[in-house]
Amino acid sequence: MKVSTSKPDTLPPGVRRLSYGVFCWLNRHIIVLRWLAAFLRRFPFVGGWFGVAARASAVRGVMTRPQSFSNSAHAPNLAAGDYLIGMDPGPTYDADKLLLDARLAVLKPTLPASADQEVQRLVADLEKRGTDKPFDLIEDYLMWIVFRAMYPLFGSATDRVAAGAHGNVNDPGLQQQYLMEIRYVAGQLLAGSSATLRVQRRAELCADALSARIAGANDDIRQAWQVPASLKFIERNAVGLAWISHPVTVQSGALIVQELLGRPEVHKALRAKAAQLGPAVWQNGNFRDLVRNHVLELMRFRPIFPLLARDVPRDTEFETGARQNATCSGGGKMTVLSIAAMFDPRAVPDSGRFCPARNWGNQQDLRWLMFGYGTRQCPAKDYAVEILTSALIGLLILPELQLARGEGKAITYDGALMSSMRVCFTAQAAKDSHA
């Protein structure tokens, strides 16, 4: 474990709680980050003072120099141990990347069919509940779609990993416990060093539980992957693949639905197109492309990682767009404000307008910036978008949804993570169902 349960906080009393609270508040109020981003784009020298890259040209410049601006900034926040996202290029990184690419490749022949199948099953279950009962978008819907769609990553070992070495592989309760545990491990990557010690310790305990699960299923994983490698290699990659693949996709799904429900005209237009197609909604390629474009645009407006940290291993500088470059001292850190780059009007005309059909031209790389950039871009981005496209189509063919009001908050957070999102069918949808 990276933080001992008896280790005192080195920060003054209240400072960590305050900084973590501010960080979480900014993540929940993404529009404030966009205002800050606009300011730093307008006055890039200010960003240079604080080591922040905001303009699209600056962000590109930083993220194409991994030797000068290193992903190792993520390493202290990897509660479950070393993994690709926090490594510098080298033999270990290269070997792990080869295995990751091989595991992701098994999703290609199964998607989007596997996601569609699970979505259709859940949609049928939700319709049977009736229109007067709210449900949790995360725990009753997204969590299971992503789990089933990503099932081939561990192949025949998936159920054993989820149930643990001695658990019943057919127990959905154990599966849900596993999915909750990996959520907190992934949450530490999002919260980073600003998290309170309680949050960090919980992530580490869940990481320990995940490591125990993987260790107990090591033989099953080795057989499923058919990789003649050391135990350490298998466990490192299995643990990393487990915690980063599922929770990040689920959180992204919840964020895009939150953004969509805040745009009722967009939501209604998509629902109308789905209604026109009827049962053919799953076979219509044009409609799927339309929904996929909406997924990407919704993620641009509400990305799960609006900013990224980078280590600066040696003295260097980066172009901010100001008259002079910003200097960075070796041993320090700097920040990439990716949400600023995605809304940079110098690169994306009319960038503040919600436009899924936008012609990005030679700026396609910015359209996918929420997944990183260059050689360190998320290799699973296409698969994640396919899964979320299927999930969104399922919601569009249900009666019209809205956030559930009345009994507590519709959206609840656990630190930086959205832990629950209660939704229900609108009053009009309920009336239509009883007509």
C-alpha beads as a LAMMPS data file, in Angstrom:
LAMMPS data file: protein, C-alpha beads

435 atoms
434 bonds

1 atom types
1 bond types

-500.0 500.0 xlo xhi
-500.0 500.0 ylo yhi
-500.0 500.0 zlo zhi

Masses

1 110.0

Atoms # bond

1 1 1 0.000 0.000 0.000
2 1 1 1.260 3.473 -0.864
3 1 1 -0.164 5.286 2.166
4 1 1 0.020 3.749 5.618
5 1 1 -3.179 3.856 7.644
6 1 1 -1.174 5.461 10.470
7 1 1 0.646 8.039 8.344
8 1 1 -0.235 11.583 9.423
9 1 1 -1.116 14.241 6.902
10 1 1 1.837 16.506 6.122
11 1 1 -0.464 19.366 5.126
12 1 1 -1.808 21.864 7.680
13 1 1 -5.201 20.949 9.196
14 1 1 -8.055 21.574 6.802
15 1 1 -5.893 22.380 3.770
16 1 1 -6.234 18.968 2.148
17 1 1 -9.997 18.835 2.704
18 1 1 -10.356 22.323 1.240
19 1 1 -8.210 21.627 -1.828
20 1 1 -9.985 18.331 -2.456
21 1 1 -13.354 20.026 -2.099
22 1 1 -12.376 22.683 -4.640
23 1 1 -11.096 20.028 -7.040
24 1 1 -14.325 18.003 -6.784
25 1 1 -16.464 21.125 -7.167
26 1 1 -14.652 22.095 -10.360
27 1 1 -15.121 18.594 -11.776
28 1 1 -18.850 18.786 -11.128
29 1 1 -19.160 22.325 -12.525
30 1 1 -17.296 21.873 -15.767
31 1 1 -18.513 25.217 -17.117
32 1 1 -16.267 26.966 -14.582
33 1 1 -13.260 25.111 -15.970
34 1 1 -14.283 26.228 -19.440
35 1 1 -14.407 29.852 -18.254
36 1 1 -10.952 29.460 -16.742
37 1 1 -9.777 27.824 -19.954
38 1 1 -11.054 30.754 -22.015
39 1 1 -9.180 33.184 -19.780
40 1 1 -5.909 31.245 -20.076
41 1 1 -6.290 30.986 -23.839
42 1 1 -6.821 34.754 -24.013
43 1 1 -3.842 35.457 -21.745
44 1 1 -1.489 32.502 -22.287
45 1 1 1.365 34.154 -20.396
46 1 1 -0.690 33.745 -17.206
47 1 1 -0.872 30.011 -17.841
48 1 1 2.884 30.075 -18.342
49 1 1 3.362 31.520 -14.862
50 1 1 1.578 28.541 -13.365
51 1 1 2.818 25.875 -15.793
52 1 1 -0.505 25.416 -17.587
53 1 1 -0.864 24.709 -21.313
54 1 1 -4.268 25.902 -22.565
55 1 1 -4.186 26.747 -26.250
56 1 1 -4.551 23.846 -28.679
57 1 1 -1.067 24.468 -30.087
58 1 1 0.418 24.452 -26.584
59 1 1 -1.382 21.279 -25.555
60 1 1 -0.282 19.492 -28.721
61 1 1 3.274 20.643 -28.190
62 1 1 3.414 19.312 -24.641
63 1 1 1.720 15.996 -25.352
64 1 1 4.041 15.170 -28.248
65 1 1 7.100 15.490 -25.975
66 1 1 6.724 12.558 -23.551
67 1 1 10.407 12.615 -22.631
68 1 1 10.154 16.220 -21.444
69 1 1 6.624 16.051 -20.009
70 1 1 6.194 12.613 -18.523
71 1 1 3.163 10.454 -17.751
72 1 1 4.974 9.410 -14.567
73 1 1 2.931 12.162 -12.888
74 1 1 0.158 9.544 -12.703
75 1 1 2.323 6.952 -10.932
76 1 1 1.722 8.134 -7.325
77 1 1 -2.033 7.889 -7.930
78 1 1 -1.992 4.288 -9.141
79 1 1 -3.266 2.659 -5.964
80 1 1 -2.960 -0.835 -7.443
81 1 1 0.683 -0.475 -8.510
82 1 1 2.549 0.248 -11.713
83 1 1 0.698 0.260 -14.999
84 1 1 1.131 1.621 -18.498
85 1 1 -0.579 4.948 -17.886
86 1 1 2.101 5.968 -15.377
87 1 1 5.161 4.539 -17.138
88 1 1 7.784 6.192 -19.275
89 1 1 8.678 4.476 -22.580
90 1 1 11.044 1.548 -22.148
91 1 1 11.193 -2.271 -22.290
92 1 1 8.555 -2.773 -19.580
93 1 1 6.221 -0.268 -21.179
94 1 1 6.698 -1.811 -24.626
95 1 1 6.004 -5.358 -23.385
96 1 1 2.914 -4.278 -21.455
97 1 1 1.637 -2.268 -24.410
98 1 1 1.928 -5.301 -26.708
99 1 1 -0.158 -7.364 -24.297
100 1 1 -2.740 -4.603 -23.900
101 1 1 -3.128 -4.234 -27.662
102 1 1 -3.553 -7.990 -27.985
103 1 1 -6.241 -8.075 -25.299
104 1 1 -8.125 -5.120 -26.779
105 1 1 -8.045 -6.749 -30.212
106 1 1 -10.349 -9.511 -28.950
107 1 1 -13.103 -6.897 -28.570
108 1 1 -13.118 -6.038 -32.263
109 1 1 -15.140 -9.039 -33.491
110 1 1 -17.589 -8.859 -30.576
111 1 1 -18.484 -5.152 -30.624
112 1 1 -20.975 -3.622 -30.947
113 1 1 -23.036 -6.840 -30.929
114 1 1 -22.191 -7.811 -27.334
115 1 1 -23.016 -4.323 -26.053
116 1 1 -26.235 -4.194 -28.078
117 1 1 -27.331 -7.551 -26.682
118 1 1 -26.855 -6.496 -23.073
119 1 1 -28.537 -3.139 -23.710
120 1 1 -31.586 -4.842 -25.198
121 1 1 -31.816 -7.166 -22.203
122 1 1 -31.663 -4.267 -19.748
123 1 1 -34.121 -2.167 -21.749
124 1 1 -36.617 -5.035 -21.628
125 1 1 -36.160 -5.307 -17.848
126 1 1 -36.621 -1.572 -17.347
127 1 1 -39.781 -1.552 -19.424
128 1 1 -41.207 -4.295 -17.225
129 1 1 -40.613 -2.184 -14.102
130 1 1 -43.151 0.361 -15.238
131 1 1 -42.816 4.073 -15.833
132 1 1 -43.335 5.185 -12.232
133 1 1 -40.195 3.630 -10.764
134 1 1 -36.847 5.466 -10.937
135 1 1 -33.629 3.539 -11.523
136 1 1 -29.927 4.177 -11.079
137 1 1 -28.325 4.786 -14.448
138 1 1 -24.955 3.600 -13.159
139 1 1 -25.728 0.527 -11.058
140 1 1 -28.802 -0.664 -12.948
141 1 1 -27.655 0.057 -16.484
142 1 1 -24.185 1.290 -17.465
143 1 1 -22.261 -0.901 -15.047
144 1 1 -23.588 -4.107 -16.594
145 1 1 -23.387 -2.999 -20.216
146 1 1 -19.699 -2.220 -19.902
147 1 1 -19.055 -5.398 -17.914
148 1 1 -20.646 -7.632 -20.556
149 1 1 -19.131 -5.742 -23.485
150 1 1 -15.637 -6.012 -21.998
151 1 1 -16.090 -9.621 -20.963
152 1 1 -13.637 -10.921 -23.628
153 1 1 -10.746 -8.947 -22.095
154 1 1 -10.331 -11.696 -19.498
155 1 1 -12.119 -14.330 -21.546
156 1 1 -12.923 -17.481 -19.651
157 1 1 -11.288 -16.021 -16.523
158 1 1 -13.718 -13.089 -16.237
159 1 1 -16.225 -14.733 -13.904
160 1 1 -13.486 -16.087 -11.661
161 1 1 -11.863 -12.662 -11.380
162 1 1 -15.204 -11.071 -10.501
163 1 1 -16.201 -13.742 -7.988
164 1 1 -12.808 -14.207 -6.373
165 1 1 -10.839 -17.394 -5.916
166 1 1 -13.500 -19.132 -3.818
167 1 1 -16.697 -17.277 -4.735
168 1 1 -19.670 -18.502 -6.714
169 1 1 -19.122 -17.370 -10.306
170 1 1 -22.889 -17.137 -10.803
171 1 1 -23.450 -14.747 -7.885
172 1 1 -24.325 -11.265 -9.267
173 1 1 -23.727 -9.800 -5.820
174 1 1 -20.044 -10.742 -5.984
175 1 1 -19.827 -9.299 -9.463
176 1 1 -21.320 -6.029 -8.251
177 1 1 -18.902 -5.920 -5.315
178 1 1 -15.999 -6.371 -7.723
179 1 1 -17.260 -3.545 -9.950
180 1 1 -17.594 -1.262 -6.922
181 1 1 -14.058 -2.047 -5.762
182 1 1 -12.435 -1.224 -9.083
183 1 1 -14.456 2.026 -9.208
184 1 1 -12.591 3.324 -6.155
185 1 1 -9.212 2.252 -7.534
186 1 1 -9.917 4.211 -10.722
187 1 1 -11.254 7.115 -8.687
188 1 1 -7.845 7.637 -7.131
189 1 1 -6.389 8.293 -10.585
190 1 1 -8.985 11.022 -11.071
191 1 1 -8.666 12.551 -7.594
192 1 1 -4.876 12.373 -7.428
193 1 1 -2.813 13.682 -4.564
194 1 1 -5.518 16.186 -3.610
195 1 1 -7.702 13.375 -2.224
196 1 1 -8.172 13.146 1.515
197 1 1 -6.251 10.394 3.272
198 1 1 -9.509 8.533 3.900
199 1 1 -10.239 8.454 0.173
200 1 1 -6.687 7.367 -0.604
201 1 1 -6.775 4.582 1.968
202 1 1 -10.077 3.281 0.679
203 1 1 -8.624 3.154 -2.836
204 1 1 -5.628 1.235 -1.524
205 1 1 -7.780 -1.268 0.361
206 1 1 -9.832 -1.860 -2.783
207 1 1 -6.607 -2.185 -4.757
208 1 1 -5.415 -4.825 -2.304
209 1 1 -8.703 -6.678 -2.752
210 1 1 -8.321 -6.498 -6.533
211 1 1 -4.761 -7.793 -6.366
212 1 1 -5.962 -10.701 -4.218
213 1 1 -8.663 -11.502 -6.765
214 1 1 -6.158 -11.500 -9.603
215 1 1 -3.702 -13.623 -7.637
216 1 1 -6.449 -16.144 -6.921
217 1 1 -7.386 -16.325 -10.594
218 1 1 -3.844 -16.250 -11.964
219 1 1 -4.001 -19.739 -13.492
220 1 1 -7.355 -18.954 -15.116
221 1 1 -5.991 -15.704 -16.566
222 1 1 -2.814 -17.325 -17.854
223 1 1 -4.873 -20.009 -19.584
224 1 1 -7.342 -17.484 -21.040
225 1 1 -4.621 -15.161 -22.297
226 1 1 -2.265 -17.936 -23.400
227 1 1 0.749 -15.778 -22.610
228 1 1 3.957 -17.559 -21.534
229 1 1 5.095 -14.844 -19.150
230 1 1 6.125 -14.408 -15.543
231 1 1 3.604 -14.274 -12.723
232 1 1 4.567 -10.663 -12.008
233 1 1 3.939 -9.655 -15.636
234 1 1 0.528 -11.331 -15.725
235 1 1 -0.603 -9.877 -12.413
236 1 1 0.567 -6.322 -13.165
237 1 1 -1.289 -6.214 -16.449
238 1 1 -4.386 -8.035 -15.225
239 1 1 -4.767 -5.692 -12.268
240 1 1 -4.249 -2.615 -14.429
241 1 1 -6.585 -3.755 -17.174
242 1 1 -9.299 -4.541 -14.624
243 1 1 -9.405 -1.192 -12.854
244 1 1 -8.906 1.176 -15.760
245 1 1 -11.141 -0.337 -18.447
246 1 1 -14.536 -0.631 -16.758
247 1 1 -14.887 2.283 -14.303
248 1 1 -13.617 4.987 -16.665
249 1 1 -16.076 3.900 -19.376
250 1 1 -18.977 3.813 -16.913
251 1 1 -18.176 7.288 -15.560
252 1 1 -17.893 8.639 -19.090
253 1 1 -21.304 7.160 -19.885
254 1 1 -22.900 8.834 -16.876
255 1 1 -21.336 12.170 -17.818
256 1 1 -22.605 12.101 -21.401
257 1 1 -26.136 11.278 -20.231
258 1 1 -25.960 14.131 -17.723
259 1 1 -24.918 16.482 -20.528
260 1 1 -27.604 15.153 -22.880
261 1 1 -30.409 15.569 -20.337
262 1 1 -29.280 19.163 -19.963
263 1 1 -29.922 19.649 -23.683
264 1 1 -33.621 18.729 -24.032
265 1 1 -33.922 19.775 -27.686
266 1 1 -30.986 17.581 -28.686
267 1 1 -32.421 14.730 -26.628
268 1 1 -35.860 15.022 -28.225
269 1 1 -34.415 15.168 -31.743
270 1 1 -32.479 11.946 -31.197
271 1 1 -35.496 10.231 -29.657
272 1 1 -37.638 11.253 -32.620
273 1 1 -35.189 9.670 -35.065
274 1 1 -35.070 6.504 -32.977
275 1 1 -38.867 6.337 -32.911
276 1 1 -39.021 6.664 -36.703
277 1 1 -36.753 3.654 -37.108
278 1 1 -38.556 1.445 -34.604
279 1 1 -37.027 -2.047 -34.290
280 1 1 -34.587 -1.214 -37.127
281 1 1 -32.753 1.173 -34.800
282 1 1 -30.133 -1.510 -34.089
283 1 1 -29.401 -2.272 -37.731
284 1 1 -29.379 1.257 -39.142
285 1 1 -25.767 2.280 -39.709
286 1 1 -26.574 5.925 -40.370
287 1 1 -28.393 6.252 -37.063
288 1 1 -25.537 4.588 -35.208
289 1 1 -23.102 7.024 -36.792
290 1 1 -25.354 9.890 -35.709
291 1 1 -25.456 8.675 -32.123
292 1 1 -21.690 8.032 -32.133
293 1 1 -21.084 11.622 -33.221
294 1 1 -23.310 12.797 -30.372
295 1 1 -21.349 10.667 -27.901
296 1 1 -18.089 12.319 -28.952
297 1 1 -19.568 15.810 -28.796
298 1 1 -21.127 15.168 -25.387
299 1 1 -17.759 13.914 -24.148
300 1 1 -16.114 17.080 -25.450
301 1 1 -18.454 19.195 -23.349
302 1 1 -18.124 16.975 -20.276
303 1 1 -14.855 14.979 -20.376
304 1 1 -13.903 12.701 -17.515
305 1 1 -10.331 14.060 -17.528
306 1 1 -10.602 17.792 -18.294
307 1 1 -7.005 18.333 -17.231
308 1 1 -3.896 16.176 -16.985
309 1 1 -0.703 16.463 -14.964
310 1 1 2.768 15.880 -16.350
311 1 1 6.108 15.462 -14.578
312 1 1 9.006 17.612 -15.743
313 1 1 12.134 15.476 -15.295
314 1 1 14.593 18.162 -16.472
315 1 1 14.670 21.910 -17.050
316 1 1 12.760 22.767 -20.201
317 1 1 10.186 25.158 -21.617
318 1 1 7.001 24.988 -23.638
319 1 1 5.212 27.277 -26.046
320 1 1 2.096 28.807 -24.542
321 1 1 1.145 31.063 -27.433
322 1 1 2.518 34.129 -25.649
323 1 1 5.525 36.094 -26.879
324 1 1 7.874 34.094 -24.699
325 1 1 7.931 30.417 -23.852
326 1 1 7.115 29.264 -20.331
327 1 1 10.005 27.762 -18.382
328 1 1 9.612 24.559 -16.362
329 1 1 12.079 23.550 -13.686
330 1 1 13.234 19.956 -13.548
331 1 1 11.650 17.940 -10.783
332 1 1 8.408 19.895 -10.975
333 1 1 5.046 19.402 -12.640
334 1 1 2.920 21.152 -15.213
335 1 1 -0.731 20.896 -16.251
336 1 1 -2.322 20.214 -19.604
337 1 1 -5.771 21.814 -19.738
338 1 1 -7.184 19.568 -22.445
339 1 1 -10.707 20.984 -22.145
340 1 1 -9.247 24.366 -23.125
341 1 1 -7.723 22.934 -26.297
342 1 1 -10.979 21.278 -27.375
343 1 1 -12.708 24.677 -27.223
344 1 1 -9.911 26.754 -28.723
345 1 1 -11.554 28.911 -31.432
346 1 1 -8.188 29.257 -33.169
347 1 1 -8.321 25.558 -33.996
348 1 1 -12.062 24.818 -33.797
349 1 1 -14.261 27.512 -35.371
350 1 1 -17.434 28.223 -33.404
351 1 1 -16.079 25.874 -30.762
352 1 1 -18.670 26.751 -28.136
353 1 1 -21.558 25.500 -30.276
354 1 1 -22.837 21.975 -29.699
355 1 1 -22.414 20.446 -33.139
356 1 1 -22.077 16.638 -33.452
357 1 1 -21.918 16.930 -37.260
358 1 1 -19.018 19.406 -37.172
359 1 1 -16.465 18.982 -39.954
360 1 1 -13.231 18.777 -38.000
361 1 1 -11.064 18.711 -41.108
362 1 1 -7.402 18.545 -40.116
363 1 1 -8.319 18.993 -36.436
364 1 1 -9.634 15.445 -35.949
365 1 1 -7.020 14.857 -33.266
366 1 1 -8.683 17.513 -31.098
367 1 1 -12.027 15.768 -31.421
368 1 1 -10.530 12.788 -29.580
369 1 1 -8.437 14.774 -27.108
370 1 1 -10.532 13.599 -24.157
371 1 1 -8.730 10.256 -24.704
372 1 1 -5.262 11.779 -24.681
373 1 1 -2.985 12.594 -27.574
374 1 1 -0.160 11.213 -29.672
375 1 1 1.583 8.026 -28.643
376 1 1 -0.047 8.105 -25.187
377 1 1 -3.622 8.271 -26.426
378 1 1 -5.956 5.683 -24.905
379 1 1 -5.759 2.584 -27.141
380 1 1 -9.287 1.559 -26.148
381 1 1 -10.955 4.774 -27.286
382 1 1 -12.790 3.284 -30.272
383 1 1 -14.136 0.381 -28.220
384 1 1 -15.281 2.671 -25.403
385 1 1 -17.161 4.915 -27.839
386 1 1 -18.847 1.889 -29.431
387 1 1 -20.028 0.659 -26.029
388 1 1 -21.334 4.091 -25.052
389 1 1 -23.071 4.437 -28.418
390 1 1 -24.962 1.205 -27.766
391 1 1 -25.855 2.353 -24.249
392 1 1 -27.177 5.666 -25.513
393 1 1 -29.283 4.041 -28.240
394 1 1 -30.921 1.920 -25.553
395 1 1 -31.866 5.011 -23.549
396 1 1 -33.265 6.690 -26.661
397 1 1 -35.740 3.868 -27.319
398 1 1 -37.011 3.874 -23.734
399 1 1 -39.757 6.299 -22.707
400 1 1 -38.332 9.797 -22.267
401 1 1 -35.992 10.093 -19.279
402 1 1 -35.306 12.846 -16.806
403 1 1 -33.361 13.161 -13.569
404 1 1 -35.420 11.796 -10.659
405 1 1 -36.422 14.564 -8.282
406 1 1 -38.114 14.509 -4.911
407 1 1 -36.351 11.837 -2.855
408 1 1 -32.911 13.243 -2.235
409 1 1 -30.517 14.372 -4.924
410 1 1 -30.791 12.851 -8.360
411 1 1 -27.011 12.773 -8.701
412 1 1 -24.799 11.874 -5.768
413 1 1 -21.029 12.062 -5.702
414 1 1 -18.336 10.258 -3.823
415 1 1 -15.550 12.778 -4.032
416 1 1 -14.717 13.309 -7.685
417 1 1 -16.739 10.272 -8.773
418 1 1 -20.401 10.227 -9.695
419 1 1 -21.600 7.334 -7.548
420 1 1 -25.303 7.416 -8.391
421 1 1 -27.532 8.965 -11.027
422 1 1 -31.224 8.383 -10.408
423 1 1 -33.386 8.821 -13.472
424 1 1 -37.070 8.256 -14.171
425 1 1 -39.484 8.535 -17.049
426 1 1 -41.161 11.891 -17.588
427 1 1 -44.789 12.440 -16.586
428 1 1 -45.768 12.560 -20.252
429 1 1 -44.024 9.254 -20.900
430 1 1 -45.910 7.721 -17.985
431 1 1 -49.221 8.984 -19.348
432 1 1 -48.436 7.655 -22.822
433 1 1 -47.620 4.228 -21.414
434 1 1 -51.001 4.034 -19.671
435 1 1 -52.971 5.390 -22.617

Bonds

1 1 1 2
2 1 2 3
3 1 3 4
4 1 4 5
5 1 5 6
6 1 6 7
7 1 7 8
8 1 8 9
9 1 9 10
10 1 10 11
11 1 11 12
12 1 12 13
13 1 13 14
14 1 14 15
15 1 15 16
16 1 16 17
17 1 17 18
18 1 18 19
19 1 19 20
20 1 20 21
21 1 21 22
22 1 22 23
23 1 23 24
24 1 24 25
25 1 25 26
26 1 26 27
27 1 27 28
28 1 28 29
29 1 29 30
30 1 30 31
31 1 31 32
32 1 32 33
33 1 33 34
34 1 34 35
35 1 35 36
36 1 36 37
37 1 37 38
38 1 38 39
39 1 39 40
40 1 40 41
41 1 41 42
42 1 42 43
43 1 43 44
44 1 44 45
45 1 45 46
46 1 46 47
47 1 47 48
48 1 48 49
49 1 49 50
50 1 50 51
51 1 51 52
52 1 52 53
53 1 53 54
54 1 54 55
55 1 55 56
56 1 56 57
57 1 57 58
58 1 58 59
59 1 59 60
60 1 60 61
61 1 61 62
62 1 62 63
63 1 63 64
64 1 64 65
65 1 65 66
66 1 66 67
67 1 67 68
68 1 68 69
69 1 69 70
70 1 70 71
71 1 71 72
72 1 72 73
73 1 73 74
74 1 74 75
75 1 75 76
76 1 76 77
77 1 77 78
78 1 78 79
79 1 79 80
80 1 80 81
81 1 81 82
82 1 82 83
83 1 83 84
84 1 84 85
85 1 85 86
86 1 86 87
87 1 87 88
88 1 88 89
89 1 89 90
90 1 90 91
91 1 91 92
92 1 92 93
93 1 93 94
94 1 94 95
95 1 95 96
96 1 96 97
97 1 97 98
98 1 98 99
99 1 99 100
100 1 100 101
101 1 101 102
102 1 102 103
103 1 103 104
104 1 104 105
105 1 105 106
106 1 106 107
107 1 107 108
108 1 108 109
109 1 109 110
110 1 110 111
111 1 111 112
112 1 112 113
113 1 113 114
114 1 114 115
115 1 115 116
116 1 116 117
117 1 117 118
118 1 118 119
119 1 119 120
120 1 120 121
121 1 121 122
122 1 122 123
123 1 123 124
124 1 124 125
125 1 125 126
126 1 126 127
127 1 127 128
128 1 128 129
129 1 129 130
130 1 130 131
131 1 131 132
132 1 132 133
133 1 133 134
134 1 134 135
135 1 135 136
136 1 136 137
137 1 137 138
138 1 138 139
139 1 139 140
140 1 140 141
141 1 141 142
142 1 142 143
143 1 143 144
144 1 144 145
145 1 145 146
146 1 146 147
147 1 147 148
148 1 148 149
149 1 149 150
150 1 150 151
151 1 151 152
152 1 152 153
153 1 153 154
154 1 154 155
155 1 155 156
156 1 156 157
157 1 157 158
158 1 158 159
159 1 159 160
160 1 160 161
161 1 161 162
162 1 162 163
163 1 163 164
164 1 164 165
165 1 165 166
166 1 166 167
167 1 167 168
168 1 168 169
169 1 169 170
170 1 170 171
171 1 171 172
172 1 172 173
173 1 173 174
174 1 174 175
175 1 175 176
176 1 176 177
177 1 177 178
178 1 178 179
179 1 179 180
180 1 180 181
181 1 181 182
182 1 182 183
183 1 183 184
184 1 184 185
185 1 185 186
186 1 186 187
187 1 187 188
188 1 188 189
189 1 189 190
190 1 190 191
191 1 191 192
192 1 192 193
193 1 193 194
194 1 194 195
195 1 195 196
196 1 196 197
197 1 197 198
198 1 198 199
199 1 199 200
200 1 200 201
201 1 201 202
202 1 202 203
203 1 203 204
204 1 204 205
205 1 205 206
206 1 206 207
207 1 207 208
208 1 208 209
209 1 209 210
210 1 210 211
211 1 211 212
212 1 212 213
213 1 213 214
214 1 214 215
215 1 215 216
216 1 216 217
217 1 217 218
218 1 218 219
219 1 219 220
220 1 220 221
221 1 221 222
222 1 222 223
223 1 223 224
224 1 224 225
225 1 225 226
226 1 226 227
227 1 227 228
228 1 228 229
229 1 229 230
230 1 230 231
231 1 231 232
232 1 232 233
233 1 233 234
234 1 234 235
235 1 235 236
236 1 236 237
237 1 237 238
238 1 238 239
239 1 239 240
240 1 240 241
241 1 241 242
242 1 242 243
243 1 243 244
244 1 244 245
245 1 245 246
246 1 246 247
247 1 247 248
248 1 248 249
249 1 249 250
250 1 250 251
251 1 251 252
252 1 252 253
253 1 253 254
254 1 254 255
255 1 255 256
256 1 256 257
257 1 257 258
258 1 258 259
259 1 259 260
260 1 260 261
261 1 261 262
262 1 262 263
263 1 263 264
264 1 264 265
265 1 265 266
266 1 266 267
267 1 267 268
268 1 268 269
269 1 269 270
270 1 270 271
271 1 271 272
272 1 272 273
273 1 273 274
274 1 274 275
275 1 275 276
276 1 276 277
277 1 277 278
278 1 278 279
279 1 279 280
280 1 280 281
281 1 281 282
282 1 282 283
283 1 283 284
284 1 284 285
285 1 285 286
286 1 286 287
287 1 287 288
288 1 288 289
289 1 289 290
290 1 290 291
291 1 291 292
292 1 292 293
293 1 293 294
294 1 294 295
295 1 295 296
296 1 296 297
297 1 297 298
298 1 298 299
299 1 299 300
300 1 300 301
301 1 301 302
302 1 302 303
303 1 303 304
304 1 304 305
305 1 305 306
306 1 306 307
307 1 307 308
308 1 308 309
309 1 309 310
310 1 310 311
311 1 311 312
312 1 312 313
313 1 313 314
314 1 314 315
315 1 315 316
316 1 316 317
317 1 317 318
318 1 318 319
319 1 319 320
320 1 320 321
321 1 321 322
322 1 322 323
323 1 323 324
324 1 324 325
325 1 325 326
326 1 326 327
327 1 327 328
328 1 328 329
329 1 329 330
330 1 330 331
331 1 331 332
332 1 332 333
333 1 333 334
334 1 334 335
335 1 335 336
336 1 336 337
337 1 337 338
338 1 338 339
339 1 339 340
340 1 340 341
341 1 341 342
342 1 342 343
343 1 343 344
344 1 344 345
345 1 345 346
346 1 346 347
347 1 347 348
348 1 348 349
349 1 349 350
350 1 350 351
351 1 351 352
352 1 352 353
353 1 353 354
354 1 354 355
355 1 355 356
356 1 356 357
357 1 357 358
358 1 358 359
359 1 359 360
360 1 360 361
361 1 361 362
362 1 362 363
363 1 363 364
364 1 364 365
365 1 365 366
366 1 366 367
367 1 367 368
368 1 368 369
369 1 369 370
370 1 370 371
371 1 371 372
372 1 372 373
373 1 373 374
374 1 374 375
375 1 375 376
376 1 376 377
377 1 377 378
378 1 378 379
379 1 379 380
380 1 380 381
381 1 381 382
382 1 382 383
383 1 383 384
384 1 384 385
385 1 385 386
386 1 386 387
387 1 387 388
388 1 388 389
389 1 389 390
390 1 390 391
391 1 391 392
392 1 392 393
393 1 393 394
394 1 394 395
395 1 395 396
396 1 396 397
397 1 397 398
398 1 398 399
399 1 399 400
400 1 400 401
401 1 401 402
402 1 402 403
403 1 403 404
404 1 404 405
405 1 405 406
406 1 406 407
407 1 407 408
408 1 408 409
409 1 409 410
410 1 410 411
411 1 411 412
412 1 412 413
413 1 413 414
414 1 414 415
415 1 415 416
416 1 416 417
417 1 417 418
418 1 418 419
419 1 419 420
420 1 420 421
421 1 421 422
422 1 422 423
423 1 423 424
424 1 424 425
425 1 425 426
426 1 426 427
427 1 427 428
428 1 428 429
429 1 429 430
430 1 430 431
431 1 431 432
432 1 432 433
433 1 433 434
434 1 434 435
